[in-house]
Amino acid sequence: MNTQSVTHETILATVQTWPMGRRLQLVQEILQDIQSESEPVQASKHTADQALGLLRSYSNNLPPTDDEVGQWLEEERVKKNA
């Protein structure tokens, strides 16, 4: 077969005639090939420290009281209905 005549469509048509087991094997081999080519994604080494820092910045403030939340909700209702 001439390589110029090989297209995505001809490959797909050929593979569709194969038994399911053979097609699954091809899929697995393609995925392994892709995984071996891709570079591993490395997480930032300081992710945990950054998350803890964010938590610390919020922990210095006390959570709002029920009355404060109620007031905010009422203010938003007034804005919405105005």
C-alpha positions in Angstrom: 0.0 0.0 0.0 1.3 3.4 -0.9 1.8 5.7 2.1 0.1 8.6 0.2 -3.1 6.7 0.0 -3.2 5.9 3.7 -5.7 8.3 5.3 -7.5 8.5 8.6 -10.6 7.2 6.9 -8.8 4.2 5.3 -7.2 3.3 8.6 -10.5 3.6 10.5 -12.3 1.5 7.9 -9.6 -1.2 8.2 -9.6 -1.2 12.0 -13.4 -1.3 12.1 -13.3 -4.7 10.4 -11.1 -6.1 13.2 -12.5 -8.1 16.1 -13.1 -6.1 19.3 -10.2 -7.6 21.1 -7.7 -6.6 18.5 -9.2 -3.0 18.4 -8.9 -2.7 22.2 -5.3 -3.9 22.0 -4.6 -1.2 19.4 -6.2 1.4 21.6 -4.0 0.3 24.6 -0.9 0.4 22.5 -1.7 3.9 21.2 -2.4 5.2 24.7 0.9 3.7 26.0 2.7 5.3 23.1 1.1 8.7 23.9 1.9 8.4 27.6 5.5 7.5 27.0 5.9 10.7 24.8 4.2 13.1 27.2 6.2 14.8 29.9 5.0 14.1 33.4 3.2 17.1 35.0 4.9 18.0 38.2 2.9 19.7 40.9 4.4 22.7 42.6 6.5 21.7 45.5 5.0 24.5 47.6 1.4 23.7 47.0 0.7 22.6 50.5 2.5 25.6 52.0 0.5 28.0 49.7 -2.8 26.4 50.7 -1.9 26.7 54.4 -0.9 30.3 53.9 -4.3 31.0 52.3 -6.1 29.3 55.2 -4.0 31.3 57.8 -4.9 34.6 56.1 -8.6 33.8 56.6 -8.4 32.3 60.0 -7.4 35.7 61.6 -10.8 37.0 60.8 -13.8 35.8 62.8 -16.7 34.4 60.8 -19.7 36.7 60.5 -22.4 36.4 63.0 -26.0 35.4 62.1 -27.1 39.0 62.6 -24.4 40.2 60.1 -25.4 37.6 57.5 -29.1 38.5 58.0 -28.2 42.2 57.5 -26.3 41.5 54.3 -29.1 39.4 52.9 -31.6 42.1 53.7 -29.4 44.7 52.0 -29.2 42.5 48.9 -33.0 42.1 48.8 -33.4 45.8 49.0 -31.0 46.3 46.1 -32.7 43.7 44.1 -36.2 45.1 44.6 -35.1 48.7 44.1 
